[in-house]
Amino acid sequence: MNEKFAVIFDMDGVIIDSNPYHQEAWLQFAEKYNVALKEEEVPEKIFGKTNTTALRDVFQREFSPEENFKMGEEKEAIYRELHGKDMEPITGFREFIQMLKDNGIPMAVATNAPVSNVDFIMEKIGLRDYFSVVIDASSVKHGKPDPEIYLKSAERLGVPPEHCIVMEDSVPGAEAGIRAGMKVVTITTSHSKEELNHTDLVIDGYEELTMEKLISLFD
C-alpha cells in the first residue's frame, strides 16, 4: 500500500484492560439500585455500548437525558475509584504506538466512553499526545455499533475510511468498524477468538503486530 493509512483505537479493552473494573463497577452499581445483574451477563449487556444503552439494557427501561447523564456519571465514579490506583496500558501498547509514530501513522481514539473517563484515563497513562484526534460519546449522536464515531474520526484525521484500521475488543465496536468500511483488528481482552473471527485479524497481544502485518491488511 503506497498511500497513507491511519489507526483508530477504541479505549476500554484496547488501550487499557479496564473491562474487569467496569464489570465490578456495574455489579456494585446494580446492587445499589436493587437490580439483578449477573457477572456472566455483563459482557453482552455492557461491553462496547454507551452508558445510555447499557443503562436501558440493565434496568429494562428508558431514562431521560438528564437521568442518563446522572446515572452514567455515578457508575463511572465507581469505576474510576476501582481502577485509578493501578492503571497501566495493555502490555505492548506503548511500544506499538511508538512504532506507529516513528512511521508517521496518524492515530485517533474513538470511544463510547464519556469524556470524564477519557480525560481521567489519558491523564493517568500520559499518552494523549500520540493521538491527533480523540472522540468520546458526547461527540456523536449514535454510539457503536453505529459507524458514526469511526467515520467522524477518519474525517478529522483526513484519511479515507477504506485506508483506516480500527483496533477493537468488543463485538459492537468491531461491527461499527466493519460498517464504516474500515479494516478491523480485534484483541481478545473481552471476547474469544471465535467470537471475533469475522474481523480482518484477531490478536492476543500487541507484540503480534508489525508494520508489515498492518500494511498486508490492505492487500
N, C-alpha and C positions, 0 to 999 in steps of 0.2 A: 504494500500500500504506500503510495507516494504522497498522498495528501495527509494533512494534519488530522489526528483524531484526538478525542478528549475522553476523560474518565470521570464518571459521575458516581459518587458514593452515597448510598444510604448511610445512616449513622448508627442506630442501635443494631447490634449484632454484626456490624460490618467494620466500623471504626473501633468501637468498644464492645466488649461482650456484656452488655447491660441487661440482656433478657432475663437471666436468673433474678436480678434485683427488681426488674419490672414485675416479674411474676409474683415475688413475695410482696411487693407493694400493692398489687391488685388484690391479693388474698387478704391482706390486712385491711385494705380499704373496703372490700366487700363485706368482711366480717363486721366492721364498724357499723355498716348500714343494714346488717342482718339479711344480706343477700347471699344465697347459696352459690358458691363458685368453687369448683373442684380444681385441684392443681393440674390435672390432665386436660381440663377444658381451656386453660389459659392460652396455649399456642393458637388454637383455632379462633377463639373469641377476641384475642388481644393483639398478637404479634402482627406487625405490618399495617395496622389500622390507625386512623386518627382517634383521639380520645372521644370525639363526638360519636363515632361509630362504635367504639368499644363500650362506651357507657350505655348506649342503646342496647347492645347485644348482651351485656351483663345484667342490666336492670330490667330488660324487656319492656322498655317504654321510651318515649321521646322526651327530651329535655329542651327547655328554651335555650336560646343562645347564651343568655346570662347564666343559667344553671350549668350548661356545658362548660363554660369557662371556669366557674367557681369550683365545680366538682373535679374537673380536669386538673386544675392547679393544686387542689387538695391532695389528689392522688400523686401528682408529680413531686410535691413536697416530701411525701413519704419516701418516694424513690430516691430523691437526692440525699436524704438523710441516710438511707441504707447504703448507697453506692459511693458517696462522696469521700469516704475515708480511704479507699484503696483503689481508686480508678486509674487504669492504665490502658493504652491502646492494645488491641489484639496483637499477639506475638507476630512480629514481622511486618506490622503495618507501617511503622516509621521508616523502615528500610525500603519498603515498597514505594511509598510516596516520594521518598528522596530519589529513588531511581527514576520515577516519572518526571520529577522536577529537573533532574540532571539531563533528561532527554527532551525537555521543552514541552511536555504534555500538559495541556490545560486541565485543571481539576475543579470539581464542584462538589458540594454537599447538597443533597436533596432529601429531606426527611419529613415524615408525617408528624414528628415531634413538635411540641410548642416551643416558641422562641426562648422561654425561660430555661428549658432543658438544653437547647442548643448553646446558649451563652454559657451556662454552667459547665457543660462538658468541654467546650472549646477552651475555656479558661483553665480548666483542670489539666487537660493534656497538652496545652500550649502549641497547637498545630494549626490554628486558624490561618496563619499567613501562607500556608500551602494552597489555600483554596481561594480562587478569584471570585467565586460565586457561592453563596450559602443561602439556600431557600428552605424555609420552615413551613409549618402547617398554616400560618397566618397569611402566607403569600399566595395561596391557591384557593379556588372555590371547591375543588373536588380532590379528596385525598386518594392515595393509592387504593385499589388497583387502577384508578383513572390515570391516564398517561400525562395529565396536565403538568405535574411538577417536573417531569423529565423533559418534556418539550420546552417548558419555560427555561429550564437550566441550559439546554442546548442553545436556545435563542440568546441568552445572556452571555454564554461563552463564545458565541459567534461561530459555532460549529454545527453543520447539518446533523439531524438526528441519526442518519444512517452512518455517520462517522463517529458515533459515541458508543462507549462501553459503559454499561451500568453494572455497579457492584452491589449485589443484594444478598439478603439472607432469608427473606420471607416469600411465601407464595404470592400474596397480593403485590408485593414490591416487584417481584420478577414479572408478574403479569403486566404491571404498569410499564416496565421497560420494553417488554415484547410489543405491547400495543403502541408504544412510541416509535417503533421501528428501529430500535437500537440492539446492539449485541448485549447479551446479558450473561454475566459471570456470577455464580452464586457460591456462597461459602456456607459450610454446614454447621453454623453455630446454633441455628434454630430448628432446622429440618434435616431429614436424612437425604442422602444422595438420591435415593429412589423418588422422594417427593420433589426433588429439584431437577431431575434428569431431562426435563423438557427445555432446559435453558442451553445456551451455547457451550458452557463449560461449568463444571462443578468442581470446587476445590475444598480441601480440608484446612488449608492454611496458605498464607501469602508467600511462603518460601517456594511454592509450586509455580509462581508466576514469573516469567521473564518478558523482556520486550519482544523477543521473537514469538513467544506464545500469544501475546496480545495482538501483534501485527497479523499473525496467522488466522485470527478470527475473521478477518476481512477477506480472506482468500476465497 
